[in-house]
Amino acid sequence: MKGFTPPPRFGGQPQFSNEPLPITKTITVTEGISVKDLAEKLDVRGKDLIAMLLMRGVFVTVNQSLDGELVKDVSRQFGADAQVISVEEQLENEAIEGFLEDTTGMAEITRSPVVTVMGHVDHGKTSLLDAIRSTTLDIVNVAGGEAGGITQHIGAYKVRITKPDSPAFGREIVFLDTPGHEAFTRMRARGAKVTDIVVVVVAADDGVMPQTLEAIDHAKAAKVPMIVAVNKIDKPEANSSRVIQQLAARGVQATSMGGDTEFVEVSAKQRLNLDGLEEMICLVADVNQQKAQPDRPAVGTVIEAKLDRGRGAVASILVQNGTLKIGDSYVVGNTFGKIRAMFDDRGRAILEAGPSTPVEILGLESMPDAGDTFLVMSDRDKAKGIAQYRKLKDREAQLAKSSRVSLEGLSEQIKMAGVKDLNLILKGDVQGSVEVLADSLVRMSTEKVRVRVLHSGVGAITESDILLASASNAVVIGFNVRPERKSQELADRENVEIRLHSIIYELQDEMTKAMFGLLEPVYRENYAGRAEVLQVFKITKVGQIAGCRVIDGLIKRENQVRILRDGAEVWKGRIGSLKRVKDDVSEVRQGVECGIDLNGFKEIRAGDIIESFTTETLAAELGQNAAEKKAAEREAAAAATPVTA
């Protein structure tokens, strides 16, 4: 065995070399690999691997999972370079190898597009979905109340185009019915890549609204094709050209104006041009074709999950690749299970589901999170081991401090050649200031850092802004606006940094320092009070004591002080002792006489001014700049006030 010396003939213990063997081979292992599987990969006996781990102080059993760094370290001792990959990467590699070996059995097909519908409130999103579904399904009106059976809860459903004269006749489209772009962003924040196309619904009589712009910014951040559906064109006050102009001003150009975004005029209420929207979705999908292999093990994403009183944990899954079958064992996030039952978007029990098929599954051991990746595995025990390993790593991650990007942290990362993009969410009080700030910040990009304003708007910082910042690892900038209470609470939970400013050049200076890695911690002085030195006493074994009268504010023993002589600072330090008559006191108020002993300063004179202050390190807090401005004004006023001896 490599790296191992057999024991002597009569007793003794195996002897291992302290020096690792030369690297002679490369192995690929999955996350959470067991000791037994790693020994097989390394071509060594399990007990020898356990002995090596024991020498490192790691006590394990043959079926225990190992951490990735430990696997790499131990493999080097046996002359192997280990590459640790995720379970998703392993299954993808196996599928590709199978496809190359058997092109007939693993043939690729073009799967149906997955479409997410977003837009402003009351612009007709749900009504449009109802209208599209009613062309193929006999369902009740979802927009009219709590109805629609399982489809309303599953959040995704399939529509087949049945119009014979349509170029897209017979094709299917999967619609995601998410409750606004917040849910869309929450899934993207977890790394889920579900949506192929985003349809932004805009009411022709209402025009572009704040949530419309947020939806567009979310679609751009996700880097997916976008179609604008101009709804309610049947209303007398409808003006589609105004919508096109408003969106063009925000950088969304229609193809008729030389842009790259398709605009479709529809009416959900009158069922006008719905087939045109479906054809446009299919056209955009053909340009950005998504391939799938039906014969491989299923891979999908959790749309939502809930606890059902009679059925336990239930998850809505969108199968993206492969075919899901009854009885399949799977791992999803940090839980696992076996398919006990499966239902389609109309509530019918089915036995299998191919690519781009939304299904509801039973048989989960615990609740997964929306956006978790769903993987079918051949071995249920292996799925259980991976789920337990991920649960352990999640617990460790929750205990560890989050590493969200901040401006101070950005400077350190740049020094370490880390960050390339600085993502910003910009909110202001007026549109003019927001546009100027957005343009100036983008122009500040350098070869080290590229500034990207993912979203800008007018008004208070909302929960949607915090969600977008969390998904994109961005910093939220507020210019003369403050976050809402719930937004601040969400930012605290998600560790999203909010920077509040009221002066443009201060914001620009801070961003410049951050980009060049020069941002240092900012300290603020809080003025406390002033005392005038009336007489200096020299006491044996003590030194000089300044007899003072407090002329303003409060003098505290623990505060820092500076000596001002003729308006100039001559010394700064701390108070050694503070006395009132013969008693030691902690503070002296305005109008009261006291004795002050200054640590390390023996040149105090009558007429000097002792100014007391406190220093604090500034953090991202509400009203930070306003407080700085008030402190500066107060200090300036105090400095301008003539002091008489």
C-alpha positions as CSV (number, residue, x, y, z in Angstrom):
1,M,0.0,0.0,0.0
2,K,1.3,3.5,-0.9
3,G,2.5,5.5,2.1
4,F,2.2,2.5,4.4
5,T,4.8,0.2,6.0
6,P,3.5,-3.2,7.2
7,P,3.8,-4.0,10.8
8,P,6.7,-6.2,12.1
9,R,6.1,-10.0,12.0
10,F,5.7,-10.3,15.8
11,G,3.3,-7.5,16.9
12,G,3.7,-3.8,16.6
13,Q,1.7,-1.0,15.0
14,P,1.5,0.1,11.3
15,Q,3.9,2.9,10.6
16,F,2.9,5.9,8.4
17,S,5.3,8.3,6.7
18,N,4.9,11.9,7.8
19,E,5.8,13.1,4.4
20,P,3.1,12.9,1.7
21,L,3.8,10.8,-1.4
22,P,4.3,12.5,-4.8
23,I,1.1,13.2,-6.6
24,T,0.6,10.5,-9.1
25,K,-3.2,10.6,-9.9
26,T,-6.2,12.8,-9.7
27,I,-9.6,11.6,-8.3
28,T,-13.0,13.3,-8.4
29,V,-15.2,12.9,-5.3
30,T,-18.6,14.3,-4.4
31,E,-19.4,16.5,-1.4
32,G,-20.0,14.5,1.8
33,I,-18.2,11.4,0.6
34,S,-18.0,8.5,3.1
35,V,-14.8,7.0,4.4
36,K,-15.5,3.8,2.7
37,D,-16.1,5.4,-0.7
38,L,-13.0,7.6,-0.4
39,A,-10.9,4.5,0.4
40,E,-12.2,2.8,-2.8
41,K,-11.3,6.0,-4.8
42,L,-7.8,6.0,-3.3
43,D,-7.4,2.2,-3.7
44,V,-6.5,1.7,0.0
45,R,-8.0,-0.3,2.8
46,G,-10.7,1.4,4.9
47,K,-8.9,0.7,8.2
48,D,-5.7,2.3,6.8
49,L,-7.6,5.5,5.9
50,I,-9.2,5.5,9.4
51,A,-5.8,5.1,10.9
52,M,-4.5,8.1,9.0
53,L,-7.4,10.2,10.1
54,L,-6.9,9.0,13.7
55,M,-3.3,10.3,13.5
56,R,-4.8,13.7,12.6
57,G,-7.1,13.6,15.6
58,V,-10.2,12.9,13.5
59,F,-12.4,10.0,14.9
60,V,-14.7,8.6,12.3
61,T,-16.5,5.4,11.3
62,V,-16.4,3.7,7.9
63,N,-19.8,5.2,6.9
64,Q,-19.2,8.7,8.1
65,S,-19.1,11.7,5.7
66,L,-15.9,13.8,5.4
67,D,-15.5,17.5,4.9
68,G,-14.1,18.6,1.5
69,E,-10.8,20.2,2.8
70,L,-10.1,17.1,4.9
71,V,-10.6,14.9,1.9
72,K,-8.1,16.9,-0.1
73,D,-5.6,16.9,2.7
74,V,-5.8,13.1,3.4
75,S,-5.7,12.3,-0.4
76,R,-2.4,14.1,-0.7
77,Q,-0.9,11.8,1.9
78,F,-1.8,8.9,-0.4
79,G,-0.4,10.5,-3.5
80,A,-3.7,11.7,-5.0
81,D,-5.1,15.1,-5.9
82,A,-8.8,15.2,-5.0
83,Q,-11.3,17.4,-6.8
84,V,-14.5,17.9,-4.7
85,I,-17.6,18.5,-6.7
86,S,-21.3,18.9,-5.8
87,V,-23.9,16.2,-6.3
88,E,-25.5,18.3,-9.0
89,E,-22.2,18.4,-10.9
90,Q,-21.6,14.7,-10.5
91,L,-25.1,13.8,-11.9
92,E,-24.6,16.3,-14.7
93,N,-21.3,14.7,-15.6
94,E,-22.8,11.2,-15.5
95,A,-25.7,12.4,-17.8
96,I,-23.2,13.9,-20.3
97,E,-21.1,10.7,-20.3
98,G,-24.2,8.6,-20.8
99,F,-25.3,10.9,-23.6
100,L,-22.0,10.6,-25.4
101,E,-22.0,6.8,-25.0
102,D,-25.5,6.3,-26.2
103,T,-26.8,9.1,-28.3
104,T,-30.0,7.2,-29.1
105,G,-31.0,6.5,-25.6
106,M,-30.2,10.0,-24.2
107,A,-31.4,12.1,-27.1
108,E,-31.9,15.8,-26.5
109,I,-35.2,17.5,-27.1
110,T,-36.3,21.2,-26.9
111,R,-38.3,21.6,-23.8
112,S,-41.3,24.0,-23.3
113,P,-40.4,27.5,-22.1
114,V,-41.0,28.5,-18.5
115,V,-42.6,32.0,-18.3
116,T,-42.9,34.2,-15.2
117,V,-45.6,37.0,-15.3
118,M,-44.8,40.1,-13.3
119,G,-46.0,43.7,-13.1
120,H,-47.6,46.4,-11.1
121,V,-50.6,45.7,-8.8
122,D,-54.0,45.8,-10.5
123,H,-52.5,45.8,-14.0
124,G,-54.2,42.5,-14.9
125,K,-51.5,39.8,-14.3
126,T,-53.9,37.3,-12.8
127,S,-56.7,38.2,-15.2
128,L,-54.3,37.6,-18.1
129,L,-53.3,34.2,-16.8
130,D,-56.9,33.3,-16.3
131,A,-57.7,34.3,-19.9
132,I,-54.8,32.3,-21.3
133,R,-55.7,29.2,-19.2
134,S,-59.4,29.5,-20.1
135,T,-58.6,29.0,-23.8
136,T,-57.5,25.4,-23.0
137,L,-58.9,24.5,-19.5
138,D,-62.3,24.5,-18.1
139,I,-61.5,26.3,-14.8
140,V,-63.1,28.9,-12.6
141,N,-61.9,32.5,-12.3
142,V,-58.8,32.6,-10.0
143,A,-58.9,36.4,-10.0
144,G,-62.4,36.3,-8.6
145,G,-61.6,34.5,-5.4
146,E,-60.0,31.5,-3.8
147,A,-60.6,28.9,-6.5
148,G,-58.8,26.9,-9.2
149,G,-58.0,23.8,-7.2
150,I,-54.4,22.7,-6.9
151,T,-53.2,25.1,-9.6
152,Q,-53.5,28.1,-7.3
153,H,-51.3,26.4,-4.7
154,I,-48.8,24.7,-7.0
155,G,-47.8,28.1,-8.5
156,A,-47.1,26.6,-12.0
157,Y,-49.1,25.1,-14.8
158,K,-48.9,24.1,-18.4
159,V,-50.9,25.6,-21.3
160,R,-51.2,24.0,-24.8
161,I,-51.8,26.2,-27.8
162,T,-55.0,24.8,-29.4
163,K,-55.7,27.4,-32.2
164,P,-55.3,25.4,-35.4
165,D,-54.2,28.4,-37.6
166,S,-51.5,29.5,-35.1
167,P,-47.9,28.9,-36.1
168,A,-47.3,27.6,-32.5
169,F,-50.2,25.1,-32.7
170,G,-49.7,22.1,-30.4
171,R,-46.8,23.7,-28.4
172,E,-46.8,24.0,-24.6
173,I,-45.9,26.9,-22.3
174,V,-45.3,26.6,-18.6
175,F,-46.5,29.7,-16.6
176,L,-45.1,30.4,-13.1
177,D,-47.9,31.9,-10.9
178,T,-45.7,33.7,-8.3
179,P,-47.1,36.3,-6.0
180,G,-45.1,39.2,-7.5
181,H,-41.5,39.7,-8.2
182,E,-40.5,39.3,-4.5
183,A,-41.0,35.6,-4.7
184,F,-39.2,35.6,-8.1
185,T,-36.2,37.3,-6.4
186,R,-36.3,35.1,-3.3
187,M,-35.9,32.0,-5.5
188,R,-33.1,33.7,-7.5
189,A,-31.4,34.6,-4.2
190,R,-31.1,30.9,-3.6
191,G,-29.4,30.3,-6.9
192,A,-32.5,28.9,-8.7
193,K,-32.5,29.4,-12.5
194,V,-36.1,28.5,-13.3
195,T,-37.4,31.2,-15.6
196,D,-36.7,31.3,-19.3
197,I,-38.8,34.3,-20.2
198,V,-40.3,37.2,-18.1
199,V,-43.6,38.8,-19.3
200,V,-44.1,42.2,-17.7
201,V,-47.7,43.3,-17.7
202,V,-48.4,47.1,-18.1
203,A,-51.9,48.6,-18.1
204,A,-52.4,50.8,-21.1
205,D,-54.6,53.2,-19.2
206,D,-52.3,53.5,-16.2
207,G,-48.9,53.5,-17.7
208,V,-45.5,52.6,-16.1
209,M,-45.7,52.4,-12.3
210,P,-43.1,51.8,-9.6
211,Q,-43.6,48.0,-9.4
212,T,-43.4,47.9,-13.2
213,L,-39.9,49.3,-13.1
214,E,-39.0,47.0,-10.2
215,A,-40.1,44.0,-12.2
216,I,-38.0,45.1,-15.2
217,D,-35.0,45.6,-13.0
218,H,-35.5,42.1,-11.5
219,A,-35.7,40.6,-15.0
220,K,-32.5,42.4,-16.1
221,A,-30.7,41.3,-13.0
222,A,-31.7,37.7,-13.7
223,K,-30.5,38.1,-17.3
224,V,-33.5,36.5,-19.0
225,P,-35.4,37.7,-22.1
226,M,-38.3,40.0,-21.5
227,I,-41.6,40.6,-23.2
228,V,-43.9,43.6,-22.4
229,A,-47.6,42.8,-22.5
230,V,-49.6,46.1,-22.8
231,N,-52.9,45.1,-21.2
232,K,-56.4,46.8,-21.1
233,I,-56.2,48.1,-24.6
234,D,-60.0,47.9,-24.8
235,K,-60.4,50.8,-22.4
236,P,-61.2,54.2,-23.9
237,E,-58.4,56.0,-22.1
238,A,-55.8,53.3,-23.2
239,N,-52.6,54.8,-24.7
240,S,-50.1,52.1,-25.8
241,S,-47.7,54.6,-27.3
242,R,-47.3,56.3,-24.0
243,V,-46.3,53.1,-22.4
244,I,-43.7,52.5,-25.1
245,Q,-42.3,56.0,-24.6
246,Q,-42.2,55.7,-20.8
247,L,-40.3,52.4,-21.0
248,A,-38.0,53.7,-23.7
249,A,-37.0,56.5,-21.3
250,R,-36.1,53.8,-18.8
251,G,-33.9,51.9,-21.3
252,V,-36.4,49.4,-22.5
253,Q,-36.6,49.9,-26.3
254,A,-39.2,48.2,-28.4
255,T,-38.1,46.3,-31.5
256,S,-40.1,48.7,-33.6
257,M,-37.9,51.5,-32.3
258,G,-34.6,49.6,-32.9
259,G,-34.5,47.9,-29.5
260,D,-34.5,44.3,-28.4
261,T,-37.7,44.0,-26.3
262,E,-40.9,42.7,-27.8
263,F,-44.2,44.6,-27.1
264,V,-47.6,42.8,-27.4
265,E,-51.0,44.6,-27.0
266,V,-53.6,42.4,-25.3
267,S,-56.9,42.6,-23.4
268,A,-57.5,40.0,-20.8
269,K,-61.1,41.0,-20.3
270,Q,-62.0,40.9,-23.9
271,R,-59.7,38.0,-24.8
272,L,-57.9,40.1,-27.5
273,N,-54.6,39.0,-29.1
274,L,-53.9,36.3,-26.5
275,D,-52.7,34.0,-29.3
276,G,-50.4,36.8,-30.4
277,L,-48.8,36.8,-26.9
278,E,-48.4,33.0,-27.0
279,E,-46.8,33.1,-30.4
280,M,-44.4,35.8,-29.3
281,I,-43.4,33.7,-26.2
282,C,-42.8,30.7,-28.5
283,L,-40.8,33.0,-30.9
284,V,-38.5,34.3,-28.1
285,A,-38.2,30.7,-26.8
286,D,-37.0,29.5,-30.3
287,V,-34.3,32.2,-30.3
288,N,-33.2,31.0,-26.8
289,Q,-33.8,27.3,-27.1
290,Q,-33.6,25.2,-23.9
291,K,-32.6,21.6,-24.3
292,A,-33.4,18.6,-22.1
293,Q,-32.7,14.9,-21.9
294,P,-35.9,13.0,-21.0
295,D,-34.2,9.7,-20.4
296,R,-31.8,10.9,-17.6
297,P,-32.6,11.0,-13.9
298,A,-34.9,14.0,-13.1
299,V,-33.5,17.4,-12.0
300,G,-35.8,20.2,-11.0
301,T,-36.4,23.2,-8.7
302,V,-38.8,23.6,-5.7
303,I,-41.4,26.2,-6.5
304,E,-43.0,26.2,-3.1
305,A,-43.5,23.8,-0.1
306,K,-46.1,23.6,2.6
307,L,-47.3,21.4,5.4
308,D,-50.7,19.6,4.7
309,R,-52.7,18.4,7.6
310,G,-53.5,15.0,5.9
311,R,-50.5,14.5,3.7
312,G,-47.6,16.0,5.6
313,A,-44.8,17.9,3.8
314,V,-45.8,18.6,0.2
315,A,-43.6,20.3,-2.4
316,S,-44.4,21.8,-5.8
317,I,-41.6,20.8,-8.2
318,L,-40.8,22.1,-11.7
319,V,-39.0,19.2,-13.5
320,Q,-36.4,20.9,-15.7
321,N,-34.5,17.9,-17.1
322,G,-35.0,14.2,-17.1
323,T,-38.2,12.2,-16.2
324,L,-39.5,11.9,-12.7
325,K,-41.2,8.6,-11.8
326,I,-43.2,7.2,-8.9
327,G,-40.8,5.4,-6.4
328,D,-37.7,7.6,-7.3
329,S,-35.4,8.4,-4.4
330,Y,-34.2,12.0,-4.3
331,V,-32.4,14.7,-2.4
332,V,-33.6,18.3,-2.3
333,G,-31.6,20.9,-0.4
334,N,-30.9,19.5,3.0
335,T,-33.7,16.9,3.0
336,F,-34.5,13.7,1.1
337,G,-37.4,11.3,0.4
338,K,-39.1,9.0,-2.0
339,I,-41.9,9.8,-4.5
340,R,-45.0,8.3,-2.9
341,A,-47.5,10.1,-5.0
342,M,-47.4,12.7,-7.8
343,F,-50.1,15.1,-9.1
344,D,-50.1,17.4,-12.2
345,D,-51.2,21.0,-12.2
346,R,-54.9,20.0,-12.5
347,G,-54.8,17.8,-9.5
348,R,-54.7,14.5,-11.4
349,A,-52.5,11.6,-10.2
350,I,-49.7,10.8,-12.7
351,L,-47.0,8.2,-12.8
352,E,-44.2,10.2,-14.5
353,A,-43.4,13.8,-15.4
354,G,-41.0,14.9,-18.2
355,P,-39.0,18.1,-18.7
356,S,-40.8,21.4,-18.1
357,T,-43.6,19.8,-16.1
358,P,-44.9,21.2,-12.8
359,V,-45.9,18.5,-10.3
360,E,-46.8,18.2,-6.7
361,I,-45.0,15.4,-4.8
362,L,-45.6,13.5,-1.5
363,G,-42.9,11.6,0.5
364,L,-40.7,14.3,1.9
365,E,-38.9,13.7,5.2
366,S,-38.9,17.5,6.0
367,M,-39.7,20.8,4.5
368,P,-37.4,22.1,1.7
369,D,-37.0,25.8,0.8
370,A,-38.3,27.4,-2.3
371,G,-35.5,27.5,-4.9
372,D,-33.8,24.3,-3.7
373,T,-32.5,21.9,-6.4
374,F,-34.3,18.6,-6.7
375,L,-32.1,15.6,-7.7
376,V,-33.2,12.0,-8.3
377,M,-30.6,9.5,-6.9
378,S,-30.4,5.7,-7.4
379,D,-29.4,5.0,-3.8
380,R,-31.7,6.2,-1.0
381,D,-29.1,5.7,1.7
382,K,-26.7,7.9,-0.3
383,A,-29.4,10.6,-0.6
384,K,-29.9,10.5,3.1
385,G,-26.2,10.8,3.8
386,I,-25.9,13.9,1.5
387,A,-29.0,15.5,3.1
388,Q,-27.5,15.0,6.6
389,Y,-24.2,16.4,5.5
390,R,-25.8,19.5,4.0
391,K,-27.9,20.0,7.1
392,L,-24.7,19.9,9.2
393,K,-23.0,22.4,6.8
394,D,-26.1,24.7,6.9
395,R,-26.0,24.7,10.7
396,E,-22.3,25.6,10.6
397,A,-23.0,28.4,8.1
398,Q,-25.8,29.9,10.3
399,L,-23.4,30.0,13.2
400,A,-20.7,31.6,11.2
401,K,-21.0,35.3,10.6
402,S,-22.5,36.4,7.3
403,S,-20.1,37.9,4.8
404,R,-22.3,40.3,2.9
405,V,-20.4,42.9,1.0
406,S,-20.0,46.3,2.7
407,L,-18.0,49.4,1.6
408,E,-15.4,48.9,4.3
409,G,-15.1,45.2,3.4
410,L,-15.0,46.1,-0.3
411,S,-11.7,48.0,0.2
412,E,-10.1,44.9,1.9
413,Q,-11.4,42.6,-0.9
414,I,-10.0,44.9,-3.6
415,K,-6.6,44.9,-1.8
416,M,-6.8,41.1,-2.0
417,A,-7.7,41.3,-5.8
418,G,-11.3,40.2,-5.1
419,V,-14.3,42.1,-6.2
420,K,-14.8,43.2,-9.8
421,D,-18.4,44.5,-9.6
422,L,-20.0,46.9,-7.1
423,N,-23.8,46.4,-7.3
424,L,-25.9,49.3,-6.1
425,I,-29.6,49.9,-5.4
426,L,-30.3,53.7,-5.6
427,K,-33.4,55.4,-4.1
428,G,-33.9,59.1,-3.9
429,D,-36.5,61.8,-3.2
430,V,-36.8,63.2,-6.7
431,Q,-36.4,61.7,-10.1
432,G,-33.9,64.4,-11.2
433,S,-31.4,63.6,-8.4
434,V,-31.8,59.9,-8.9
435,E,-31.0,60.1,-12.6
436,V,-27.9,62.4,-12.0
437,L,-26.6,60.1,-9.2
438,A,-27.1,56.9,-11.3
439,D,-25.3,58.4,-14.3
440,S,-22.4,59.8,-12.2
441,L,-22.0,56.6,-10.2
442,V,-21.8,54.5,-13.4
443,R,-19.2,56.8,-14.9
444,M,-17.1,56.3,-11.8
445,S,-16.3,52.7,-12.9
446,T,-12.6,52.0,-13.1
447,E,-10.5,49.1,-14.4
448,K,-10.6,47.6,-10.9
449,V,-14.2,48.1,-10.1
450,R,-17.3,48.3,-12.3
451,V,-20.2,50.2,-10.7
452,R,-23.6,48.7,-11.6
453,V,-26.8,50.4,-10.6
454,L,-29.2,47.4,-10.6
455,H,-32.3,49.5,-9.7
456,S,-33.0,53.2,-9.1
457,G,-36.3,54.8,-8.2
458,V,-38.1,57.5,-6.2
459,G,-39.4,57.0,-2.7
460,A,-38.6,55.2,0.5
461,I,-36.4,52.1,0.5
462,T,-38.8,49.2,0.3
463,E,-38.7,45.5,1.1
464,S,-38.4,44.8,-2.6
465,D,-35.2,46.8,-2.8
466,I,-33.8,44.8,0.1
467,L,-34.7,41.5,-1.5
468,L,-33.1,42.6,-4.8
469,A,-30.0,43.7,-2.9
470,S,-29.9,40.4,-1.0
471,A,-30.2,38.4,-4.3
472,S,-27.5,40.4,-6.1
473,N,-25.2,41.1,-3.1
474,A,-25.7,44.8,-3.5
475,V,-25.4,47.9,-1.3
476,V,-28.6,50.1,-0.9
477,I,-28.0,53.8,-1.3
478,G,-30.6,56.2,0.1
479,F,-30.4,59.9,-1.0
480,N,-32.7,62.1,1.2
481,V,-34.9,59.0,1.8
482,R,-35.1,56.5,4.7
483,P,-36.0,52.9,4.8
484,E,-39.4,51.8,5.9
485,R,-39.6,50.0,9.3
486,K,-40.2,46.6,7.8
487,S,-37.5,47.2,5.2
488,Q,-35.0,48.0,7.9
489,E,-35.9,44.8,9.8
490,L,-35.5,42.8,6.6
491,A,-32.2,44.4,5.9
492,D,-31.0,43.5,9.4
493,R,-32.1,39.9,8.9
494,E,-30.5,39.6,5.4
495,N,-27.4,41.5,6.4
496,V,-27.9,44.0,3.6
497,E,-26.0,47.3,4.1
498,I,-28.0,50.6,3.7
499,R,-26.1,53.8,3.3
500,L,-28.0,57.1,3.8
501,H,-26.8,60.4,2.2
502,S,-28.0,63.9,1.8
503,I,-25.0,65.6,0.0
504,I,-24.1,64.4,-3.5
505,Y,-20.4,65.0,-3.3
506,E,-20.1,63.1,0.0
507,L,-21.7,60.1,-1.6
508,Q,-19.4,60.3,-4.6
509,D,-16.3,60.7,-2.4
510,E,-17.3,57.7,-0.3
511,M,-17.8,55.6,-3.4
512,T,-14.5,56.7,-4.9
513,K,-12.6,55.7,-1.7
514,A,-14.4,52.4,-1.6
515,M,-13.5,51.6,-5.2
516,F,-9.8,52.4,-4.7
517,G,-9.6,50.5,-1.5
518,L,-9.0,53.7,0.5
519,L,-12.0,53.7,2.7
520,E,-11.0,54.0,6.3
521,P,-13.3,53.8,9.4
522,V,-15.0,57.1,9.9
523,Y,-14.9,58.6,13.4
524,R,-17.3,61.2,14.8
525,E,-16.7,63.5,17.7
526,N,-19.6,64.4,19.9
527,Y,-19.2,67.7,21.7
528,A,-19.8,67.4,25.5
529,G,-18.8,70.6,27.2
530,R,-16.2,73.3,27.9
531,A,-14.4,74.5,31.0
532,E,-12.3,77.6,31.5
533,V,-9.0,77.4,33.5
534,L,-9.2,80.1,36.2
535,Q,-6.0,79.3,38.1
536,V,-3.3,76.6,38.1
537,F,-2.3,75.0,41.4
538,K,1.0,73.1,42.0
539,I,0.7,70.3,44.5
540,T,3.6,68.2,45.8
541,K,3.6,64.6,44.6
542,V,0.6,65.4,42.4
543,G,1.7,68.0,39.9
544,Q,-0.4,70.7,38.3
545,I,-4.1,70.9,39.0
546,A,-6.3,73.2,36.9
547,G,-8.9,75.1,38.8
548,C,-11.8,75.5,36.3
549,R,-15.3,76.6,35.9
550,V,-17.6,74.7,33.5
551,I,-18.9,77.3,31.1
552,D,-20.9,75.1,28.8
553,G,-22.3,71.5,28.8
554,L,-20.9,68.8,30.9
555,I,-17.4,67.6,31.9
556,K,-17.2,63.8,32.5
557,R,-14.1,62.0,33.9
558,E,-14.2,59.3,31.2
559,N,-14.4,61.7,28.2
560,Q,-11.6,62.8,26.1
561,V,-10.4,66.4,26.3
562,R,-8.4,68.9,24.2
563,I,-6.7,72.1,25.4
564,L,-7.5,75.2,23.3
565,R,-5.2,78.2,23.6
566,D,-6.0,81.3,21.5
567,G,-8.3,79.1,19.4
568,A,-5.6,76.5,18.6
569,E,-5.4,73.0,19.9
570,V,-2.2,72.4,21.9
571,W,-2.9,69.0,23.5
572,K,-5.4,66.2,23.4
573,G,-5.7,63.4,25.9
574,R,-7.7,62.2,28.9
575,I,-8.6,63.4,32.4
576,G,-6.6,61.8,35.2
577,S,-8.9,62.9,38.0
578,L,-11.9,65.2,38.5
579,K,-12.6,66.8,41.9
580,R,-15.3,68.9,43.4
581,V,-13.8,70.6,46.5
582,K,-12.0,67.5,47.9
583,D,-14.3,64.8,46.6
584,D,-13.7,62.7,43.5
585,V,-16.7,63.1,41.1
586,S,-17.6,61.5,37.8
587,E,-19.0,64.6,36.2
588,V,-19.4,68.4,36.7
589,R,-22.2,70.5,35.2
590,Q,-22.4,74.0,33.8
591,G,-21.6,76.8,36.2
592,V,-19.8,74.6,38.8
593,E,-16.2,75.0,39.7
594,C,-13.9,71.9,39.8
595,G,-10.3,70.7,39.8
596,I,-9.0,68.8,36.8
597,D,-5.7,66.8,36.6
598,L,-4.7,66.1,33.0
599,N,-2.8,62.9,32.3
600,G,0.6,63.7,30.9
601,F,0.2,67.5,30.3
602,K,2.0,69.8,32.7
603,E,1.9,73.1,30.8
604,I,-1.6,74.2,31.5
605,R,-2.1,78.0,31.9
606,A,-4.8,80.2,33.2
607,G,-7.2,81.2,30.4
608,D,-6.9,77.9,28.5
609,I,-10.1,76.2,27.5
610,I,-10.6,72.5,28.2
611,E,-13.1,71.1,25.7
612,S,-14.6,67.7,26.5
613,F,-15.8,65.3,23.8
614,T,-16.5,61.7,23.0
615,T,-15.5,59.7,19.9
616,E,-17.5,56.9,18.2
617,T,-16.9,54.8,15.1
618,L,-19.6,55.5,12.5
619,A,-21.7,52.5,11.4
620,A,-24.5,52.3,8.8
621,E,-27.3,53.8,10.8
622,L,-30.4,55.9,10.1
623,G,-29.9,59.6,9.9
624,Q,-26.1,59.2,10.1
625,N,-25.3,62.2,7.8
626,A,-27.9,64.5,9.4
627,A,-26.2,63.8,12.8
628,E,-22.8,64.6,11.4
629,K,-24.1,67.9,9.9
630,K,-25.6,68.9,13.3
631,A,-22.4,68.1,15.1
632,A,-20.3,70.1,12.7
633,E,-22.7,73.1,12.9
634,R,-22.6,72.9,16.7
635,E,-18.8,72.8,16.8
636,A,-18.5,75.6,14.3
637,A,-20.9,77.7,16.4
638,A,-19.0,76.9,19.6
639,A,-15.7,77.8,17.9
640,A,-17.1,81.1,16.7
641,T,-18.4,82.0,20.2
642,P,-15.9,84.5,21.8
643,V,-14.6,83.2,25.2
644,T,-13.7,85.7,27.9
645,A,-11.2,84.9,30.6
